[in-house]
């Protein structure tokens, strides 16, 4: 055995197998100081090289890989691994606000789905008055405990104040008691006016709803869902929601009872909005995010580095095949925008 063979073997044991120098010394029948010298030689002669990748470089690489894998524009925010979930949310919110600063201009209509994440985005918007800009609410906020007006107005108001935009509220329940009530409301002229504005949106902003996590989704914590609703969602294998429309892991939404009563923008209508920005912070949202990707619901994604890592390592299709049917032509889903 040559000295180089020993250097390589010792290096593999130390750096790859994570064996201690004491263990390797015992195996080799030499002193610990001899192992230390062999490891120094391995570094000096190039047998072993150690590099530290910049955090921001890793985030950029993750973003590029997610973009390639899912065919979307992706921004990964570099956040320390030990950062709190709230800190990760604020970092993602700030980056999403910066993205909106680039894509929203005079004449734009932004469709906004209220929620914990989009509320945080509103806190980071740069004030810049724009002309002929509108912000329209994409899902109702009322429930049996509250009108939802205060919260919805607060979220939309931040965007309206930052851009000097005209804000269009959607004063309907988040979930109707009966599907036929929703159908009747959708025939009212005042409601149809808002539905028309939703259909004309150039950009949509939304998060991913999840039932768990230290920063839980508002729809799951503020009295919007009854125990029966939760049981129905479990039975339907729901993994998350977008615009208060619930999704299965494969991105499908049809046949889920609560979706017949939601006031949220349904997937066929959401897909027609040209730019669809999704902001995500937290690993509990990854299953819902994968469902949204499978349903082709987003064109732009902003997420933190740890969540990006969980998404990249999650067992899923490299490029999800959308399982939705076309909204136009033969076999189309009835009721696209505003349906």
DOMARMAR-67414 format. One record per residue: residue in one letter; x, y, z of N, C-alpha, C in turn. Coordinates in steps of 0.001 Angstrom, whole numbers, padded with zeros to 6 digits, always signed. Example, Ala and Ser with C-alpha at 12.3 -4.5 7.8 and 13.67 -1.06 7.14 Angstrom:
# DOMARMAR-67414
A+013190-005690+007800+012300-004500+007800+013200-003300+007800;S+012850-002250+007080+013670-001060+007140+012900+000030+007870;
This chain:
# DOMARMAR-67414
X+000849-001202+000000+000000+000000+000000+000882+001250+000000;X+000578+002185-000887+001379+003403-000983+000898+004424+000041;X+001741+005427+000355+001317+006497+001270+000075+007226+000767;X-000025+007390-000576-001197+008077-001126-002470+007295-000863;X-002383+005955-000928-003553+005133-000647-004031+005352+000781;X-003067+005414+001706-003443+005634+003102-004069+007012+003295;X-003509+008032+002633-004060+009389+002755-005510+009422+002262;X-005756+008765+001123-007114+008758+000586-008067+008007+001513;X-007639+006859+002038-008494+006066+002907-008820+006819+004201;X-007796+007411+004780-008000+008174+006018-008929+009375+005765;X-008744+010016+004634-009583+011176+004300-011045+010770+004140;X-011261+009647+003459-012639+009182+003290-013275+008858+004638;X-012535+008231+005516-013069+007873+006831-013419+009119+007638;X-012567+010151+007539-012760+011344+008358-013854+012257+007789;X-013758+012582+006469-014676+013577+005914-015989+012987+005396;X-015962+011766+004899-017181+011168+004360-017916+010303+005379;X-017154+009490+006131-017788+008608+007109-017981+009270+008467;X-017365+010438+008657-017468+011202+009907-016882+010453+011098;X-015905+009585+010843-015227+008887+011934-014281+009850+012644;X-014090+009667+013952-013183+010545+014701-011733+010158+014413;X-010816+011097+014688-009394+010802+014483-008939+009687+015403;X-009514+009616+016614-009150+008533+017540-009543+007171+016956;X-010758+007101+016362-011216+005839+015771-010325+005436+014598;X-010007+006418+013738-009174+006112+012573-007775+005698+013003;X-007236+006358+014034-005901+006008+014530-005869+004568+015028;X-006937+004154+015716-007012+002781+016207-007068+001795+015040;X-007854+002148+013994-007974+001274+012826-006650+001153+012072;X-005915+002258+012008-004668+002271+011243-003469+001807+012061;X-003641+001701+013381-002541+001287+014239-001467+002352+014382;X-001883+003626+014343-000944+004753+014479-001491+005710+015522;X-000712+006758+015800-001143+007746+016789-002139+008735+016183;X-002855+009441+017051-003804+010457+016601-003076+011575+015858;X-001876+011939+016320-001120+013015+015667-000722+012621+014248;X-000488+011328+014015-000175+010868+012660-001380+011050+011738;X-002562+010723+012247-003790+010924+011460-003971+012398+011153;X-003727+013248+012126-003850+014691+011926-002922+015166+010816;X-001671+014658+010813-000719+015050+009769-001161+014533+008400;X-001714+013319+008349-002196+012778+007078-003352+013626+006517;X-004228+014082+007397-005345+014918+006962-004851+016279+006470;X-003842+016824+007135-003254+018086+006677-002624+017910+005299;X-001970+016778+005100-001345+016494+003804-002404+016369+002714;X-003523+015722+003051-004616+015569+002090-005129+016933+001623;X-005240+017880+002546-005676+019230+002181-004608+019930+001342;X-003357+019805+001747-002272+020524+001082-002019+020021-000339;X-002239+018737-000579-001953+018155-001894-003172+018086-002804;X-004319+018561-002325-005507+018580-003162-006309+017305-003166;X-005926+016317-002347-006726+015098-002251-008114+015453-001706;X-008137+016427-000804-009381+016903-000216-009458+018411-000417;X-010620+018877-000840-010855+020321-000921-012146+020639-000193;X-012153+021734+000514-013319+022150+001282-013740+023521+000800;X-015013+023693+000523-015513+024996+000096-016759+025344+000881;X-017010+026611+001052-018205+027115+001714-018990+027913+000686;X-020165+027438+000367-020993+028130-000612-021743+029271+000052;X-021707+030479-000510-022446+031596+000067-023934+031276+000151;X-024557+031739+001225-025980+031482+001414-026788+032004+000240;X-026483+033225-000219-027238+033808-001316-027020+033025-002609;X-025825+032466-002769-025565+031645-003943-026407+030389-003943;X-026567+029780-002775-027400+028581-002680-028862+028916-002967;X-029311+030049-002472-030693+030448-002714-030939+030654-004202;X-029993+031300-004879-030137+031528-006319-030149+030206-007076;X-029297+029270-006652-029249+027967-007321-030563+027207-007123;X-031126+027293-005918-032412+026647-005662-033502+027257-006530;X-033490+028582-006644-034482+029250-007467-034393+028818-008917;X-033165+028699-009421-032971+028275-010808-033475+026850-011017;X-033211+025972-010048-033642+024584-010173-035168+024465-010111;X-035791+025215-009210-037253+025181-009126-037882+025743-010397;X-037265+026797-010936-037765+027365-012179-037695+026369-013315;X-036574+025626-013377-036422+024623-014430-037402+023477-014223;X-037556+023064-012990-038389+021901-012705-039869+022158-012957;X-040337+023357-012583-041765+023619-012654-042165+024601-013745;X-041186+025178-014442-041516+026092-015521-042120+027399-015058;X-041669+027911-013918-042181+029166-013375-041002+030063-012990;X-041287+031362-012836-040275+032292-012338-040230+032167-010816;X-039038+031928-010264-038920+031642-008834-037882+032524-008172;X-038228+033039-007015-037282+033786-006185-037190+033096-004826;X-035985+032671-004456-035756+032045-003161-035037+033052-002267;X-035606+033314-001105-035056+034304-000183-034108+033610+000781;X-032881+034103+000866-031887+033538+001783-032234+033947+003206;X-032603+032957+004018-032956+033181+005419-032200+032143+006242;X-031579+032527+007354-030867+031543+008182-031767+030377+008572;X-031190+029195+008634-031972+027998+008936-032647+028071+010305;X-032009+028815+011246-032580+028888+012590-033532+030062+012767;X-033879+030746+011676-034805+031871+011762-036197+031370+012139;X-036946+032185+012862-038300+031814+013259-039216+031821+012037;X-040349+031140+012161-041304+031122+011054-041813+032523+010742;X-041965+033344+011777-042417+034716+011551-041372+035514+010775;X-040083+035309+011112-039011+036006+010391-038964+035561+008935;X-039187+034270+008689-039205+033772+007315-040370+034374+006540;X-041519+034490+007200-042677+035091+006555-042394+036540+006158;X-041795+037294+007063-041514+038699+006777-040486+038846+005653;X-039504+037950+005607-038504+038009+004530-039143+037716+003174;X-040016+036715+003129-040716+036388+001888-041652+037524+001493;X-042313+038108+002471-043226+039213+002194-042487+040400+001590;X-041310+040698+002124-040524+041823+001616-040091+041571+000175;X-039671+040342-000144-039244+040019-001502-040435+040036-002467;X-041591+039592-001994-042786+039624-002833-043192+041059-003137;X-043081+041927-002138-043376+043343-002357-042440+043932-003406;X-041169+043517-003372-040204+043996-004374-040579+043499-005768;X-041064+042249-005856-041509+041713-007145-042706+042498-007675;X-043659+042794-006803-044825+043572-007220-044421+044958-007686;X-043374+045484-007082-042875+046799-007486-042436+046778-008950;X-042035+045613-009429-041579+045469-010809-042722+045201-011789;X-043739+044465-011358-044769+044013-012303-046038+044857-012269;X-046227+045646-011210-047424+046480-011103-047075+047903-011505;X-047842+048457-012430-047603+049813-012922-048935+050488-013183;X-048893+051712-013632-050123+052430-013958-050952+051617-014943;X-052258+051585-014699-053160+050842-015566-053344+049391-015181;X-052642+048918-014165-052716+047520-013746-053911+047294-012821;X-054520+046135-012930-055506+045682-011947-054924+044470-011224;X-054817+044577-009904-054294+043490-009074-055436+042779-008388;X-055519+041468-008560-056461+040650-007822-055782+040136-006563;X-056382+040379-005405-055738+040075-004132-056596+039120-003311;X-056031+037977-002950-056682+037040-002039-056188+037330-000629;X-057096+037718+000260-056673+038066+001613-056133+036827+002340;X-055256+037064+003292-054680+035980+004068-053501+036472+004873;X-052938+035607+005691-051812+035968+006547-050619+036436+005734;X-050323+035736+004654-049134+036059+003856-049318+037356+003074;X-050464+037509+002401-050669+038721+001616-050790+039950+002511;X-051290+039752+003721-051324+040857+004676-049909+041314+005005;X-049004+040368+005184-047604+040707+005465-046958+041407+004280;X-047305+040981+003056-046754+041633+001858-047131+043115+001855;X-048366+043410+002220-048827+044786+002223-048024+045690+003136;X-047429+045118+004176-046627+045904+005115-045299+046346+004513;X-044883+045734+003425-043567+046012+002845-043641+046752+001503;X-044822+047145+001085-044946+047824-000205-044286+049199-000183;X-043658+049535-001275-043072+050871-001425-044145+051832-001919;X-044311+052931-001218-045322+053911-001598-044917+054583-002910;X-045789+054491-003907-045555+055144-005199-046896+055304-005914;X-047455+056488-005870-048757+056717-006495-048730+056366-007979;X-049719+055600-008422-049840+055185-009817-051182+055666-010374;X-051290+055696-011677-052513+056156-012320-053363+054956-012773;X-054674+055136-012636-055629+054144-013169-055303+052729-012708;X-055048+052573-011425-054728+051251-010894-055838+050803-009958;X-056166+049523-010021-057217+048974-009174-056737+047761-008401;X-057278+047579-007200-057013+046393-006383-058369+045775-006064;X-058585+044540-006516-059875+043896-006330-059718+042645-005474;X-060617+042479-004543-060612+041338-003632-061076+040087-004362;X-060340+038984-004193-060646+037756-004937-061497+036761-004158;X-061633+036946-002854-062438+036016-002058-063113+036764-000917;X-064357+036362-000616-065087+037002+000466-064452+036720+001812;X-064830+037539+002812-064193+037409+004125-065184+037233+005271;X-066484+037319+005001-067468+037197+006084-067525+035767+006613;X-067796+035647+007926-068112+034351+008514-069179+034534+009586;X-069492+033491+010330-070579+033572+011308-070206+034400+012529;X-068921+034726+012693-068473+035505+013846-068181+036952+013498;X-067971+037229+012209-067532+038568+011822-067969+038875+010395;X-068133+040178+010130-068431+040597+008759-067220+040451+007863;X-066029+040383+008473-064798+040275+007692-064378+041577+007051;X-065227+042604+007185-064940+043866+006517-063694+044520+007081;X-063562+044490+008410-062407+045127+009035-061104+044534+008565;X-061012+043204+008592-059774+042553+008185-059527+042729+006694;X-060558+042469+005881-060390+042608+004435-060027+044021+004034;X-060669+045001+004673-060370+046398+004367-058942+046745+004745;X-058474+046190+005853-057112+046472+006301-056089+045941+005300;X-056289+044705+004845-055350+044101+003899-055358+044855+002578;X-056557+045060+002011-056636+045751+000732-056225+047212+000858;X-056530+047789+002022-056212+049199+002220-054726+049486+002150;X-053898+048554+002586-052444+048759+002524-051974+048886+001079;X-052545+048074+000219-052184+048140-001198-052738+049417-001822;X-053971+049748-001480-054577+050952-002031-053822+052206-001620;X-053413+052283-000359-052692+053453+000128-051305+053568-000496;X-050634+052434-000680-049269+052459-001229-049257+052945-002660;X-050279+052584-003440-050278+052881-004876-051306+053937-005282;X-052024+054463-004277-053114+055398-004580-054105+054729-005531;X-054425+053477-005211-055267+052658-006087-056730+052710-005654;X-057611+052447-006583-059020+052290-006264-059228+050851-005788;X-059790+050712-004603-059962+049400-003988-061396+048929-004175;X-061550+047694-004610-062866+047106-004854-063042+045915-003916;X-063895+046092-002908-064139+045027-001943-065141+044013-002495;X-065138+042852-001894-066030+041769-002296-066830+041363-001052;X-067917+042099-000735-068625+041930+000534-069570+040735+000547;X-068996+039549+000457-069780+038309+000502-069111+037363+001490;X-069801+036317+001933-069177+035353+002853-067994+034634+002202;X-067064+034224+003026-065986+033381+002515-066573+032069+002008;X-067546+031541+002765-068235+030310+002369-069730+030491+002608;X-070524+030236+001584-071971+030285+001733-072461+029020+002443;X-073647+029123+003057-074214+027944+003713-074679+026909+002698;X-075133+027397+001542-075666+026492+000526-075146+026889-000855;X-074875+025933-001720-074423+026255-003077-075421+027120-003839;X-076721+026886-003626-077717+027654-004372-077722+029129-003950;X-077319+029408-002703-077222+030803-002273-076101+031507-003032;X-075009+030817-003181-073896+031376-003956-074326+031645-005398;X-075010+030703-005986-075456+030865-007373-076385+032062-007515;X-077261+032265-006523-078179+033400-006572-077422+034721-006425;X-076456+034762-005514-075666+035979-005315-074879+036336-006564;X-074397+035348-007262-073594+035587-008460-074428+036199-009602;X-075764+036191-009444-076617+036815-010450-076909+038282-010141;X-076550+038720-008923-076784+040111-008535-075817+041034-009278;X-076354+042173-009743-075529+043087-010530-074341+043610-009743;X-074536+043928-008446-073437+044474-007647-072307+043463-007498;X-072676+042199-007364-071664+041144-007248-071007+040895-008594;X-071803+040908-009648-071244+040668-010974-070258+041756-011377;X-070458+042971-010857-069496+044033-011147-068114+043658-010611;X-068066+043140-009377-066785+042739-008789-066228+041522-009519;X-067091+040587-009876-066629+039419-010627-066000+039835-011950;X-066586+040855-012582-066018+041351-013833-064647+041963-013630;X-064460+042667-012512-063148+043245-012209-062122+042149-011945;X-062551+041083-011283-061662+039944-011059-061212+039359-012392;X-062141+039253-013318-061832+038683-014631-060860+039556-015413;X-060874+040865-015122-060008+041796-015856-058638+041968-015201;X-058372+041244-014120-057104+041421-013404-055906+041052-014284;X-054855+041837-014154-053603+041569-014867-052647+040729-014029;X-052733+040910-012710-051850+040220-011770-052695+039718-010615;X-052411+038500-010144-053055+037968-008945-051988+037719-007889;X-052328+037986-006636-051422+037716-005519-052153+036860-004501;X-051538+035763-004103-052155+034870-003131-051089+034063-002407;X-051483+033444-001310-050624+032527-000585-051188+031119-000672;X-050648+030243+000156-051132+028864+000238-051712+028645+001625;X-052937+028177+001676-053553+027900+002966-053147+026543+003491;X-052826+026489+004788-052451+025225+005433-053130+025153+006790;X-053415+023946+007250-054148+023778+008492-053247+023834+009712;X-051938+023685+009527-051033+023630+010672-049915+024638+010493;X-049060+024743+011521-047918+025639+011437-047974+026708+012515;X-046812+027278+012843-046759+028314+013866-047316+029632+013369;X-047396+029797+012033-048080+030964+011456-049227+030409+010610;X-050310+029961+011273-051376+029262+010555-052152+030181+009623;X-052791+029580+008644-053602+030331+007700-054865+030820+008402;X-055241+032055+008115-056360+032674+008812-057670+031917+008608;X-057897+031391+007412-059160+030708+007138-059334+029484+008026;X-058224+028929+008529-058300+027733+009363-058345+028049+010851;X-058235+029321+011225-058144+029666+012644-059163+030703+013089;X-059927+031279+012170-060795+032404+012523-062279+032087+012398;X-062658+030832+012588-064069+030492+012606-064723+030333+011261;X-063945+030185+010212-064519+030022+008876-064984+028599+008621;X-064389+027633+009305-064697+026230+009043-065354+025589+010258;X-066423+024853+010033-067084+024107+011095-066404+022749+011252;X-066666+022051+012344-066137+020683+012467-066560+019795+011302;X-067791+019996+010814-068237+019218+009657-067447+019545+008410;X-067139+020830+008231-066319+021235+007084-064960+020557+007142;X-064354+020565+008316-063025+019957+008470-063071+018466+008182;X-064140+017823+008638-064283+016385+008370-064418+016130+006867;X-065174+016996+006178-065319+016852+004725-063980+017038+004016;X-063194+018001+004480-061895+018248+003854-060959+017063+004048;X-061012+016481+005249-060181+015299+005508-060614+014137+004628;X-061917+013937+004511-062437+012835+003694-062088+013015+002225;X-061972+014283+001787-061655+014562+000380-060153+014604+000128;X-059350+014335+001162-057883+014316+001049-057328+015674+000606;X-057889+016727+001173-057436+018084+000867-056086+018342+001525;X-055179+019004+000803-053845+019290+001332-053587+020787+001508;X-054479+021626+000991-054279+023068+001131-055317+023812+000320;X-055215+025146+000339-056157+025927-000451-055472+027128-001077;X-056039+027593-002166-055618+028811-002863-056856+029655-003069;X-056846+030889-002595-058024+031779-002707-059249+031135-002071;X-059074+030420-000957-060122+029677-000250-060838+028673-001148;X-060114+028127-002119-060564+026988-002911-059642+025826-002558;X-060211+024716-002136-059421+023619-001586-058950+022657-002674;X-057730+022132-002475-057073+021306-003481-056654+019962-002906;X-056727+018949-003761-056127+017660-003432-054667+017680-003873;X-053932+016637-003519-052495+016595-003805-052199+016669-005295;X-053102+016189-006128-052860+016192-007574-053294+017497-008234;X-053712+018479-007446-054123+019764-007987-055599+019847-008343;X-056340+018757-008198-057765+018779-008533-058573+019438-007418;X-059714+020005-007774-060576+020702-006818-062046+020327-006980;X-062385+019725-008103-063772+019368-008367-064250+018291-007396;X-065530+018355-007025-066117+017328-006181-065867+017507-004696;X-065122+018526-004299-064929+018821-002880-066108+019678-002435;X-066946+019202-001518-068205+019890-001197-068049+021376-000866;X-067033+021731-000106-066886+023124+000318-066594+024052-000858;X-066007+023526-001912-065715+024365-003085-066980+024805-003818;X-068087+024090-003618-069361+024503-004215-069960+025683-003464;X-069410+025971-002276-069932+027065-001449-068936+028196-001262;X-067740+028071-001819-066729+029102-001626-066996+030318-002497;X-066546+031475-002008-066618+032691-002823-065286+032969-003500;X-064300+032103-003270-062979+032312-003853-062955+032067-005344;X-061973+032644-006007-061822+032494-007455-061440+031054-007783;X-062252+030386-008585-062002+028987-008914-060796+028851-009855;X-060110+027717-009827-058904+027531-010647-059043+027877-012122;X-060132+027501-012810-060216+027878-014232-060150+029382-014441;X-060765+030138-013526-060735+031594-013636-059371+032141-013255;X-058771+031576-012220-057457+032045-011781-056411+031857-012875;X-056472+030745-013591-055478+030475-014642-055525+031497-015775;X-056642+032169-015934-056753+033136-017019-056075+034472-016691;X-055718+034690-015453-055001+035912-015094-053556+035738-015559;X-053025+036664-016343-051709+036456-016971-050561+036240-015985;X-050505+037013-014906-049395+036912-013951-049974+036508-012602;X-049553+035373-012072-050110+034831-010836-048984+034596-009838;X-048894+035481-008850-047779+035491-007906-048202+034798-006619;X-047445+033786-006234-047717+033033-005006-046554+033220-004036;X-046854+033607-002805-045837+033791-001773-046016+032722-000700;X-044921+032041-000339-045006+030906+000579-043856+030948+001585;X-044184+030784+002852-043169+030670+003899-043612+029579+004865;X-042797+028548+005025-043117+027491+005973-043335+026140+005326;X-042686+025129+005890-042757+023788+005325-044136+023166+005360;X-045007+023605+006294-046353+023031+006350-047161+023369+005100;X-046711+024372+004344-047431+024777+003141-046954+024036+001882;X-045905+023228+002008-045351+022548+000838-046361+021621+000163;X-047120+020782+000883-048105+019935+000178-049116+020757-000614;X-049600+021856-000022-050532+022709-000754-049883+023389-001938;X-048625+023773-001785-047898+024404-002886-047712+023422-004036;X-047385+022188-003722-047234+021177-004772-048552+020965-005503;X-049663+020990-004765-050976+020864-005400-051237+022046-006330;X-050884+023257-005883-051074+024446-006721-050209+024378-007973;X-048999+023854-007851-048121+023680-009009-048693+022631-009965;X-049220+021558-009403-049819+020518-010242-051033+021050-010988;X-051737+021993-010374-052898+022585-011016-052576+023765-011899;X-051286+024086-012070-050844+025173-012930-051468+026507-012510;X-051471+026768-011199-052147+027954-010679-051227+029161-010520;X-049929+029006-010705-049036+030143-010495-048010+030258-011609;X-047611+031498-011858-046540+031767-012820-045282+032254-012119;X-045439+032795-010892-044322+033333-010120-044410+032816-008695;X-043257+032430-008150-043219+031890-006795-042122+032590-005997;X-042466+033021-004788-041487+033580-003852-041564+032738-002583;X-040438+032210-002140-040421+031381-000940-039063+031473-000251;X-039018+031071+001009-037762+031123+001748-036917+029892+001443;X-035654+029977+001812-034688+028951+001419-035019+027586+002002;X-035430+027545+003272-035711+026246+003881-036940+025598+003236;X-037959+026398+002950-039134+025865+002277-038773+025398+000865;X-037889+026146+000202-037430+025738-001135-036737+024384-001073;X-035919+024182-000048-035229+022895+000109-036249+021770+000303;X-037266+022018+001121-038283+020988+001356-039056+020691+000077;X-039312+021728-000719-040008+021516-001979-039152+020702-002944;X-037866+021019-003009-036965+020307-003920-036790+018846-003541;X-036844+018546-002258-036609+017173-001802-037900+016391-001621;X-039034+017038-001827-040320+016350-001702-040500+015408-002880;X-041029+014245-002609-041257+013267-003679-042455+013699-004505;X-042173+014184-005693-043231+014631-006592-042713+014574-008006;X-043570+014805-008980-043154+014814-010368-042201+015957-010632;X-041198+015747-011483-040266+016817-011823-041013+017973-012480;X-041970+017667-013300-042816+018711-013899-044236+018194-013848;X-045002+018622-012813-046349+018068-012652-047182+018226-013918;X-047911+017183-014252-048817+017244-015390-050157+017749-014887;X-050618+018919-015316-051892+019448-014831-053017+018454-015079;X-053798+018205-014019-054879+017242-014130-056221+017920-014379;X-056194+019240-014608-057434+019953-014883-057801+019804-016346;X-059082+019930-016593-059586+019878-017961-059598+021287-018532;X-059614+021432-019857-059609+022761-020451-060870+023529-020091;X-060758+024864-020047-061909+025700-019713-062637+026168-020967;X-062128+025815-022119-062781+026174-023361-062767+024979-024293;X-063754+024885-025139-063785+023798-026119-064440+022564-025544;X-064345+021449-026260-064979+020194-025838-064446+019745-024491;X-065310+019294-023603-064908+018786-022307-064552+019866-021336;X-064899+021120-021639-064525+022236-020767-065297+022173-019452;X-064650+022714-018405-065325+022833-017122-066328+023969-017225;X-067530+023743-016764-068527+024820-016825-068239+025847-015766;X-068479+027107-016082-068315+028174-015117-066881+028518-014893;X-066262+029252-015793-064866+029634-015613-064813+030853-014726;X-064455+031994-015270-064315+033186-014439-065651+033576-013844;X-065563+033802-012520-066737+034267-011823-067827+033221-011664;X-067533+031977-012066-068560+030953-011978-068868+030619-010535;
